[in-house]
């Protein structure tokens, strides 16, 4: 077994992990970046027709302030005020860092970073560098990380978070496919992404798995794992079919016949709803009588064993433009997209949306695109405080694995959080324990040796790999059916009981890496189900999920709570309010000089 030593280890090489490593190194902290792949994960491999970065407004004459943007986060419900305020206060700083590193966010001739309106926002704060915004972020951050000389180790799979006798984080147990690798660290920042392994139908890239189960097994609490985003995505190539793909008004077919019409009042209702799906891409329980009927129709077809396609070669029956509302019609006029076929309208609106599929072997001019309602993003994750600290001392979480959001969030705000959360965690570490040298190997083994031996024994257990893979496939299929966009409380309770049984009987796979996938998957599924069942007692509407109702009598408004899961049990917790912010300059200056602003 190898031992790697550092002050702080960052796990994950996506937008959050790279920024954490970059900021820690800049602030003089001995940092090590570890990852299973430098080019895997969601940040490197995910996007949409116009992947959005949500930020403080920086153009035009609109009224804007930190307080206003924080309010836009907070009003979505289920989100702690200090998280909303922090993500707002550091928005401009984080965005400008990316722009200065070379991410090509468009600006006008005056240098204003103009914006557009995204889902769940009433302003024009969104911007984009194209379909691959997060990939471009990673490429620019990687150059900065390399230029600073950050140590990196690739090919390591996270198995466990190790703790010392006091219960604080002491490092990690990892595996490189050949041997165990222990990381001796005073601080750990998890930037491992969302729990993609929990579902079967996902938009997450194939290499994105997530590893939050390691933190939860170590005793970290979870937050709001009831809140996920689900949306229409292509199957052959995992890609969100939002924005331009819907606004081009494609024909929805089962391979032969159109199938949307029975879900809508009339032709205009149907076409307007497809158009609005572009803006309102995620499934939304509040729009169960609106644009989310498109998702429902696709899901219903899939549930009957059918396949759903968006066909850009075929005009919807009777013509998409014959009955269309004013908003959709004016948008298409503005885009010069009044052509007679969806593919020609898409070409007029956003040619890059077509080129993406060309680059991945699909010609939208010739073939329909198979789609399904898939899990795309977790708004919850590991419970964090205002400095992105978990409930375990020395363990931080940033990016999608951090439970920073609530029921709803403006589209593109996740990219902002990767930068803000990683910066907040790095600032706190640098101000407190960041200057301490790494423990010696002897000190590390004395502090975490017992935990290390116990975890290695768990992952060394013999097992049946094929049985383990079948178990994972079965549990993911069940999660798709009863704990996705449409949820069954009765079904979730039964599945949770079964998974708890699995965890006591069926975790060994005969290979440490596969065993870790089984344990992590089942741990996250169990924790998610606990959160979803509790949330369903407060409301049938669950943000981007819809539960058959099992609501308490006189249940309070679910949006006023966060749903925290500790030791397997979920409770509703009142939200922390929005901070006042601001302050008298001289007072803030004094606190800053004394380091008091870093908690």
Wavefront OBJ file of the C-alpha trace (Angstrom):
o trace
v 0.000 0.000 0.000
v 1.273 3.446 -0.940
v 0.764 6.476 1.303
v 0.479 9.988 -0.150
v 0.755 12.928 2.245
v -0.415 16.548 2.049
v -2.163 19.225 4.065
v -5.301 19.127 1.908
v -6.463 16.581 -0.641
v -9.003 17.532 -3.314
v -10.947 14.640 -4.827
v -12.169 15.191 -8.380
v -10.871 17.044 -11.429
v -14.040 18.763 -12.603
v -14.732 22.488 -12.421
v -15.042 22.453 -8.607
v -12.010 20.285 -7.917
v -9.716 22.157 -10.254
v -10.745 25.504 -8.811
v -10.246 24.250 -5.248
v -6.744 23.023 -6.066
v -5.939 26.251 -7.898
v -7.134 28.487 -5.052
v -5.445 26.428 -2.325
v -2.121 26.506 -4.148
v -2.474 30.247 -4.727
v -3.001 30.716 -0.987
v 0.093 28.669 -0.117
v -1.567 25.436 1.009
v 0.152 22.092 0.360
v -2.510 20.540 -1.864
v -2.802 17.236 -3.701
v -5.428 16.686 -6.425
v -6.543 13.055 -6.813
v -9.001 11.698 -9.364
v -9.950 8.560 -11.218
v -9.723 10.484 -14.507
v -8.521 13.938 -15.482
v -10.848 13.921 -18.494
v -13.903 12.106 -17.063
v -16.856 13.461 -15.162
v -19.728 15.794 -15.841
v -17.838 19.080 -16.140
v -15.682 17.707 -18.939
v -18.332 15.774 -20.800
v -21.761 17.326 -20.288
v -23.583 20.289 -21.753
v -26.606 21.314 -23.767
v -27.511 23.356 -26.814
v -26.268 26.472 -24.980
v -24.800 25.418 -21.639
v -25.595 28.173 -19.165
v -23.504 29.936 -16.533
v -25.712 31.933 -14.130
v -24.176 34.996 -12.506
v -24.699 38.518 -11.216
v -25.860 40.778 -14.053
v -23.031 42.741 -15.684
v -24.727 44.531 -18.575
v -27.305 47.143 -19.434
v -29.300 49.330 -17.102
v -31.185 46.727 -15.083
v -31.307 47.142 -11.319
v -29.093 44.509 -9.686
v -27.504 43.838 -6.320
v -26.163 40.976 -4.232
v -29.373 41.025 -2.245
v -31.574 40.784 -5.333
v -29.691 37.847 -6.812
v -29.589 36.064 -3.442
v -33.347 36.495 -3.268
v -33.698 34.823 -6.664
v -31.857 31.784 -5.307
v -33.732 31.722 -2.013
v -37.223 32.117 -3.469
v -36.918 28.708 -5.124
v -37.567 27.169 -1.705
v -35.726 24.655 0.428
v -32.421 26.551 0.228
v -30.518 27.982 3.183
v -30.079 31.746 3.034
v -26.344 31.718 3.746
v -25.750 29.452 0.749
v -27.795 31.770 -1.480
v -25.917 34.818 -0.224
v -22.449 33.268 -0.576
v -23.159 32.058 -4.108
v -24.241 35.595 -4.958
v -21.510 37.546 -3.167
v -18.723 35.623 -4.927
v -20.499 35.326 -8.261
v -18.791 38.244 -10.008
v -15.350 37.378 -8.629
v -15.628 33.750 -9.721
v -17.017 34.595 -13.146
v -14.337 37.186 -13.873
v -11.616 34.727 -12.889
v -12.878 32.330 -15.543
v -13.134 35.102 -18.128
v -9.560 36.217 -17.363
v -8.337 32.615 -17.599
v -9.711 32.518 -21.134
v -13.212 31.056 -21.026
v -14.781 32.791 -24.070
v -17.924 34.245 -22.538
v -19.318 36.687 -25.123
v -19.322 40.427 -24.494
v -20.375 43.420 -26.558
v -18.198 46.213 -27.936
v -18.222 47.956 -24.534
v -17.055 44.853 -22.687
v -20.435 44.094 -21.115
v -21.137 40.391 -20.562
v -24.679 40.452 -21.877
v -27.148 37.838 -20.710
v -30.383 36.026 -21.385
v -33.181 34.638 -19.256
v -32.838 31.084 -17.984
v -35.328 28.778 -16.280
v -36.465 29.773 -12.770
v -35.259 33.348 -13.118
v -37.102 36.527 -14.043
v -34.048 38.478 -15.188
v -31.289 38.142 -17.815
v -28.367 36.933 -15.741
v -27.464 33.851 -17.775
v -24.538 33.621 -20.150
v -22.905 30.857 -22.154
v -19.717 29.996 -23.982
v -21.631 27.493 -26.126
v -22.542 23.803 -25.746
v -19.313 23.057 -23.874
v -19.150 25.854 -21.302
v -18.120 23.594 -18.402
v -15.553 21.788 -20.560
v -13.981 25.121 -21.460
v -13.965 26.037 -17.769
v -12.075 22.839 -16.974
v -9.555 23.362 -19.752
v -8.735 26.891 -18.576
v -8.623 25.900 -14.900
v -6.365 22.937 -15.711
v -3.882 25.271 -17.384
v -3.858 27.440 -14.269
v -3.453 24.406 -11.986
v -0.528 23.156 -14.063
v 1.131 26.567 -14.139
v 0.995 26.701 -10.324
v 2.609 23.261 -10.047
v -0.231 21.511 -8.219
v 0.554 17.858 -7.477
v -1.872 15.486 -9.206
v -2.467 11.733 -9.016
v -4.740 10.148 -11.647
v -6.355 6.718 -11.761
v -7.440 6.566 -8.115
v -10.940 5.432 -7.128
v -12.244 6.736 -3.804
v -13.271 3.921 -1.454
v -13.507 5.494 2.002
v -13.166 8.681 4.015
v -10.914 7.895 6.975
v -11.371 9.456 10.413
v -9.131 9.690 13.460
v -10.172 8.793 17.008
v -11.688 12.252 17.543
v -14.015 11.755 14.580
v -12.243 14.267 12.325
v -11.231 13.508 8.749
v -7.724 12.054 8.566
v -7.512 11.152 4.885
v -8.780 8.702 2.302
v -8.557 5.092 1.219
v -8.317 4.758 -2.559
v -7.493 2.071 -5.122
v -5.725 2.302 -8.478
v -6.834 -1.059 -9.874
v -3.719 -2.799 -8.584
v -3.151 -1.725 -5.016
v -4.606 0.316 -2.187
v -3.450 3.912 -1.854
v -3.934 5.809 1.407
v -3.972 9.608 1.408
v -2.767 11.227 4.620
v -4.405 14.665 4.830
v -5.552 17.139 7.458
v -8.352 18.376 5.189
v -10.395 16.751 2.424
v -12.485 18.564 -0.193
v -14.847 16.237 -2.024
v -15.636 17.417 -5.565
v -16.865 14.074 -6.865
v -20.067 15.219 -8.585
v -23.621 13.996 -8.229
v -24.672 10.452 -7.386
v -25.056 9.417 -11.029
v -24.943 5.729 -10.121
v -28.291 5.925 -8.311
v -30.417 5.836 -11.496
v -30.399 3.846 -14.715
v -31.735 6.564 -17.022
v -29.263 9.406 -16.682
v -27.773 12.279 -18.649
v -24.562 12.028 -16.644
v -21.550 10.925 -18.737
v -20.631 7.240 -18.510
v -17.488 7.950 -16.485
v -19.396 10.054 -13.949
v -20.294 7.912 -10.943
v -20.117 10.085 -7.847
v -18.699 9.026 -4.494
v -20.831 10.769 -1.871
v -21.605 7.419 -0.266
v -18.072 7.346 1.147
v -18.784 10.538 3.094
v -22.194 9.326 4.270
v -20.738 5.998 5.433
v -18.184 7.972 7.432
v -21.040 9.765 9.216
v -21.533 12.917 7.145
v -25.127 14.158 7.042
v -26.965 14.691 3.760
v -29.223 17.540 2.679
v -32.180 17.714 0.283
v -31.496 14.474 -1.569
v -35.211 14.496 -2.376
v -34.579 17.272 -4.902
v -33.279 16.231 -8.312
v -33.644 17.618 -11.807
v -35.030 15.310 -14.466
v -35.371 16.254 -18.087
v -35.579 15.049 -21.653
v -32.292 13.742 -22.968
v -31.060 11.723 -25.909
v -30.243 8.075 -25.209
v -27.693 7.080 -27.854
v -25.595 10.086 -26.902
v -26.238 11.386 -23.391
v -27.146 15.024 -23.971
v -29.802 17.419 -22.718
v -32.337 18.230 -25.429
v -33.292 21.604 -23.993
v -33.380 25.110 -25.427
v -33.034 25.225 -29.199
v -33.910 21.560 -29.639
v -37.437 22.240 -28.355
v -37.839 25.746 -29.731
v -37.343 24.346 -33.234
v -40.662 22.503 -32.677
v -39.678 18.929 -33.584
v -42.130 16.143 -34.271
v -42.524 13.691 -31.370
v -43.099 10.134 -32.607
v -42.994 6.547 -31.384
v -40.967 5.667 -34.454
v -44.048 5.732 -36.677
v -46.883 7.827 -35.291
v -47.039 11.109 -33.382
v -48.037 10.617 -29.744
v -48.242 13.993 -27.964
v -51.716 15.148 -29.066
v -53.835 13.191 -26.503
v -51.993 14.965 -23.667
v -53.027 18.453 -24.832
v -56.227 20.455 -25.334
v -55.518 21.362 -28.934
v -52.764 21.950 -31.499
v -51.734 25.362 -30.166
v -51.554 24.106 -26.600
v -49.289 21.280 -27.763
v -46.910 23.364 -29.888
v -46.663 26.156 -27.321
v -45.838 23.570 -24.640
v -43.095 22.038 -26.781
v -41.667 25.504 -27.387
v -41.803 26.365 -23.672
v -40.023 23.092 -22.893
v -36.957 24.862 -24.271
v -37.080 27.463 -21.499
v -38.612 25.131 -18.934
v -36.527 22.103 -19.775
v -36.433 20.265 -16.423
v -39.542 18.347 -15.473
v -41.411 20.592 -13.027
v -44.185 19.326 -10.774
v -45.682 22.839 -10.767
v -46.087 22.607 -14.547
v -47.852 19.261 -14.453
v -50.642 20.908 -16.466
v -48.191 22.853 -18.637
v -44.959 22.036 -20.452
v -44.248 19.043 -18.203
v -46.985 17.195 -20.069
v -44.351 16.618 -22.753
v -42.180 14.753 -20.223
v -45.203 12.839 -18.945
v -46.159 11.714 -22.445
v -42.626 10.490 -23.139
v -42.435 8.700 -19.774
v -45.847 7.080 -20.293
v -44.797 5.766 -23.697
v -41.588 4.343 -22.237
v -43.514 2.738 -19.361
v -45.592 0.815 -21.937
v -42.419 -0.457 -23.581
v -42.414 2.054 -26.434
v -39.620 4.340 -27.600
v -39.929 8.098 -27.974
v -38.215 10.114 -30.689
v -37.734 13.769 -31.517
v -37.767 13.846 -35.314
v -36.283 16.983 -36.870
v -36.753 15.675 -40.422
v -40.520 15.604 -40.086
v -42.911 18.525 -39.640
v -45.626 17.981 -36.987
v -48.957 17.085 -38.571
v -50.712 20.122 -40.003
v -47.585 22.257 -39.690
v -45.998 23.567 -36.486
v -46.555 27.213 -37.433
v -50.263 27.010 -38.288
v -51.393 27.330 -34.670
v -48.785 28.919 -32.451
v -48.960 31.448 -29.627
v -47.516 34.942 -29.881
v -44.467 34.291 -27.681
v -43.254 31.300 -29.678
v -44.053 32.914 -33.022
v -42.204 36.146 -32.175
v -39.172 34.206 -30.939
v -38.975 32.270 -34.204
v -39.430 35.479 -36.202
v -36.580 37.110 -34.257
v -34.369 34.090 -34.977
v -35.278 34.009 -38.662
v -36.620 30.498 -38.049
v -39.884 30.319 -39.993
v -38.836 27.409 -42.204
v -41.118 24.469 -42.975
v -39.055 21.758 -41.258
v -37.751 21.490 -37.668
v -34.192 20.792 -38.848
v -34.122 24.007 -40.861
v -35.540 25.962 -37.925
v -32.919 24.429 -35.646
v -30.200 25.371 -38.108
v -31.443 28.971 -38.087
v -31.655 29.139 -34.292
v -28.467 27.317 -33.286
v -26.386 25.412 -35.828
v -23.997 24.229 -33.102
v -26.844 22.159 -31.675
v -26.822 20.147 -34.929
v -23.035 20.017 -35.130
v -22.825 18.476 -31.674
v -24.686 15.384 -32.855
v -22.690 15.298 -36.102
v -19.537 15.139 -33.977
v -21.038 12.132 -32.158
v -22.155 10.193 -35.227
v -25.805 11.286 -35.445
v -27.100 13.247 -38.426
v -30.295 15.045 -37.389
v -30.965 15.740 -41.085
v -31.421 11.998 -41.628
v -32.436 10.244 -38.417
v -34.736 10.833 -35.438
v -33.318 11.212 -31.942
v -34.409 8.730 -29.276
v -35.159 10.509 -25.991
v -36.278 9.711 -22.457
v -36.838 11.539 -19.164
v -33.522 11.160 -17.368
v -31.890 12.215 -14.104
v -29.642 15.173 -14.858
v -28.620 16.950 -11.658
v -28.968 16.614 -7.915
v -29.996 19.811 -6.146
v -29.121 18.149 -2.835
v -26.046 16.345 -1.600
v -23.813 16.272 1.442
v -24.912 18.696 4.158
v -22.662 21.769 4.289
v -22.519 24.984 6.296
v -21.804 28.494 5.034
v -18.128 27.555 4.441
v -19.015 24.342 2.609
v -17.894 22.279 5.635
v -19.644 18.967 6.180
v -20.638 17.637 9.616
v -17.232 15.918 9.826
v -14.374 18.186 10.936
v -11.842 18.628 8.166
v -14.188 17.343 5.442
v -15.581 19.807 2.884
v -17.747 19.309 -0.207
v -18.156 21.484 -3.305
v -19.772 21.144 -6.695
v -22.724 18.859 -7.271
v -21.887 16.559 -4.367
v -22.578 19.468 -1.981
v -26.170 19.957 -0.870
v -26.255 23.659 -1.631
v -29.559 23.990 -3.519
v -33.196 23.470 -2.643
v -36.358 22.731 -4.601
v -35.560 24.990 -7.547
v -32.515 26.824 -8.782
v -31.991 29.050 -11.803
v -30.540 27.149 -14.747
v -26.756 27.446 -14.886
v -26.334 28.245 -11.195
v -24.623 24.884 -10.658
v -21.610 26.118 -12.642
v -21.457 29.200 -10.439
v -21.587 26.993 -7.332
v -18.638 24.876 -8.491
v -16.509 28.010 -8.366
v -17.992 29.677 -5.289
v -18.205 26.536 -3.146
v -14.650 25.471 -3.917
v -13.414 29.006 -3.210
v -15.281 29.196 0.127
v -13.869 25.844 1.258
v -10.362 26.844 0.184
v -10.558 30.199 1.959
v -11.652 28.554 5.192
v -8.875 25.950 5.057
v -6.210 28.541 4.247
v -7.331 30.749 7.136
v -7.318 27.934 9.715
v -5.329 24.726 9.205
v -3.859 25.344 5.776
v -0.403 26.293 7.007
v 0.052 23.165 9.136
v 2.464 20.592 7.696
v 1.172 17.182 6.703
v 1.211 14.526 9.410
v 4.120 12.112 9.220
v 3.221 8.625 8.021
v 3.701 7.364 11.568
v 1.294 9.987 12.908
v -1.200 9.137 10.178
v -1.132 5.411 10.903
v -1.452 6.074 14.608
v -4.474 8.333 13.995
v -6.275 6.372 11.280
v -4.700 2.912 11.287
v -7.689 1.169 12.864
v -10.110 2.721 10.372
v -7.744 1.829 7.525
v -7.573 -1.852 8.517
v -11.351 -2.078 8.899
v -12.019 -0.534 5.485
v -9.452 -2.691 3.672
v -11.032 -5.782 5.225
v -14.433 -4.663 3.889
v -13.196 -4.205 0.323
v -11.075 -7.382 0.356
v -14.100 -9.617 0.983
v -14.607 -12.263 -1.738
v -17.766 -11.989 -3.800
v -19.553 -12.566 -7.099
v -18.961 -9.761 -9.628
v -21.763 -10.818 -11.984
v -24.256 -10.986 -9.118
v -23.153 -7.533 -7.987
v -23.677 -6.067 -11.451
v -27.151 -7.621 -11.730
v -28.050 -6.198 -8.326
v -26.955 -2.705 -9.388
v -28.928 -2.924 -12.639
v -32.069 -4.073 -10.810
v -31.920 -1.362 -8.140
v -31.301 1.368 -10.708
v -34.261 0.214 -12.760
v -36.470 0.327 -9.671
v -35.257 3.833 -8.820
v -36.193 4.952 -12.355
v -39.690 3.531 -11.949
v -40.664 4.741 -8.473
v -38.227 7.429 -7.330
v -37.625 9.591 -10.386
v -39.777 12.347 -11.837
v -42.902 10.403 -10.828
v -42.701 8.814 -7.371
v -44.618 6.196 -5.432
v -44.390 6.544 -1.661
v -45.468 2.943 -1.095
v -42.943 1.743 -3.651
v -40.153 3.878 -2.179
v -40.745 2.485 1.308
v -40.558 -1.090 0.034
v -37.443 -0.382 -2.022
v -35.706 1.315 0.907
v -36.323 -1.751 3.075
v -34.935 -4.011 0.344
v -31.814 -1.887 -0.098
v -31.186 -1.897 3.647
v -31.308 -5.686 3.451
v -28.953 -5.658 0.446
v -26.414 -3.624 2.399
v -26.208 -6.336 5.036
v -26.091 -9.234 2.583
v -24.949 -8.405 -0.932
v -22.186 -5.793 -1.042
v -19.058 -7.852 -1.808
v -18.155 -8.132 -5.487
v -14.702 -9.729 -5.293
v -13.041 -6.561 -6.559
v -12.401 -3.446 -4.427
v -13.473 -0.958 -7.102
v -16.684 -2.794 -8.006
v -17.454 -3.379 -4.333
v -17.086 0.368 -3.770
v -19.581 1.020 -6.585
v -22.087 -1.374 -5.020
v -21.723 0.087 -1.528
v -21.789 3.683 -2.764
v -24.820 3.099 -5.000
v -26.895 1.356 -2.339
v -25.877 3.878 0.326
v -26.945 6.804 -1.845
v -30.184 5.133 -2.943
v -31.128 4.401 0.669
v -30.350 7.980 1.715
v -32.235 9.468 -1.232
v -35.290 7.335 -0.525
v -35.297 8.377 3.128
v -35.280 12.022 2.048
v -37.948 11.538 -0.629
v -40.302 9.686 1.725
v -39.987 12.381 4.382
v -40.468 15.179 1.862
v -43.586 13.479 0.487
v -45.201 13.854 3.918
v -44.997 17.620 3.479
v -46.156 17.851 -0.142
v -46.964 15.763 -3.161
v -45.060 18.333 -5.173
v -41.348 17.689 -4.757
v -39.714 20.294 -6.960
v -38.738 18.317 -10.032
v -40.460 15.181 -8.773
v -44.130 14.424 -8.207
v -45.189 12.025 -5.441
v -48.505 10.291 -4.968
v -49.658 12.142 -1.892
v -49.079 10.910 1.640
v -49.267 14.314 3.291
v -49.531 14.959 7.022
v -52.667 16.681 8.258
v -52.054 20.445 8.331
v -48.609 19.882 6.812
v -46.533 23.084 6.627
v -45.163 24.401 3.354
v -42.314 22.092 2.301
v -40.463 24.982 0.640
v -39.802 26.488 4.090
v -37.660 23.502 5.087
v -34.547 21.608 4.153
v -34.600 17.830 4.521
v -31.549 16.632 6.445
v -30.620 12.981 6.679
v -28.473 11.897 9.616
v -27.714 8.262 10.438
v -30.297 7.135 7.891
v -33.179 9.193 9.281
v -34.534 12.324 7.569
v -36.062 15.313 9.327
v -37.422 18.628 8.097
v -35.245 21.502 9.316
v -36.213 25.178 9.175
v -34.220 27.182 6.679
v -31.504 29.558 7.771
v -32.562 33.046 6.620
v -30.832 35.303 4.127
v -27.996 37.246 5.789
v -28.218 41.018 5.738
v -24.782 41.353 4.144
v -23.019 44.648 3.524
v -21.506 46.467 6.496
v -19.612 49.593 7.540
v -16.390 49.701 5.526
v -13.958 50.420 8.360
v -15.494 47.687 10.506
v -15.302 45.120 7.700
v -11.741 46.198 6.885
v -10.628 45.610 10.459
v -12.264 42.166 10.573
v -10.684 41.296 7.239
v -7.199 42.275 8.399
v -7.673 40.191 11.544
v -8.894 37.194 9.565
v -12.268 37.278 11.338
v -14.218 37.208 8.074
v -13.147 33.604 7.464
v -15.222 32.072 10.229
l 1 2 3 4 5 6 7 8 9 10 11 12 13 14 15 16 17 18 19 20 21 22 23 24 25 26 27 28 29 30 31 32 33 34 35 36 37 38 39 40 41 42 43 44 45 46 47 48 49 50 51 52 53 54 55 56 57 58 59 60 61 62 63 64 65 66 67 68 69 70 71 72 73 74 75 76 77 78 79 80 81 82 83 84 85 86 87 88 89 90 91 92 93 94 95 96 97 98 99 100 101 102 103 104 105 106 107 108 109 110 111 112 113 114 115 116 117 118 119 120 121 122 123 124 125 126 127 128 129 130 131 132 133 134 135 136 137 138 139 140 141 142 143 144 145 146 147 148 149 150 151 152 153 154 155 156 157 158 159 160 161 162 163 164 165 166 167 168 169 170 171 172 173 174 175 176 177 178 179 180 181 182 183 184 185 186 187 188 189 190 191 192 193 194 195 196 197 198 199 200 201 202 203 204 205 206 207 208 209 210 211 212 213 214 215 216 217 218 219 220 221 222 223 224 225 226 227 228 229 230 231 232 233 234 235 236 237 238 239 240 241 242 243 244 245 246 247 248 249 250 251 252 253 254 255 256 257 258 259 260 261 262 263 264 265 266 267 268 269 270 271 272 273 274 275 276 277 278 279 280 281 282 283 284 285 286 287 288 289 290 291 292 293 294 295 296 297 298 299 300 301 302 303 304 305 306 307 308 309 310 311 312 313 314 315 316 317 318 319 320 321 322 323 324 325 326 327 328 329 330 331 332 333 334 335 336 337 338 339 340 341 342 343 344 345 346 347 348 349 350 351 352 353 354 355 356 357 358 359 360 361 362 363 364 365 366 367 368 369 370 371 372 373 374 375 376 377 378 379 380 381 382 383 384 385 386 387 388 389 390 391 392 393 394 395 396 397 398 399 400 401 402 403 404 405 406 407 408 409 410 411 412 413 414 415 416 417 418 419 420 421 422 423 424 425 426 427 428 429 430 431 432 433 434 435 436 437 438 439 440 441 442 443 444 445 446 447 448 449 450 451 452 453 454 455 456 457 458 459 460 461 462 463 464 465 466 467 468 469 470 471 472 473 474 475 476 477 478 479 480 481 482 483 484 485 486 487 488 489 490 491 492 493 494 495 496 497 498 499 500 501 502 503 504 505 506 507 508 509 510 511 512 513 514 515 516 517 518 519 520 521 522 523 524 525 526 527 528 529 530 531 532 533 534 535 536 537 538 539 540 541 542 543 544 545 546 547 548 549 550 551 552 553 554 555 556 557 558 559 560 561 562 563 564 565 566 567 568 569 570 571 572 573 574 575 576 577 578 579 580 581 582 583 584 585 586 587 588 589 590 591 592 593 594 595 596 597 598 599
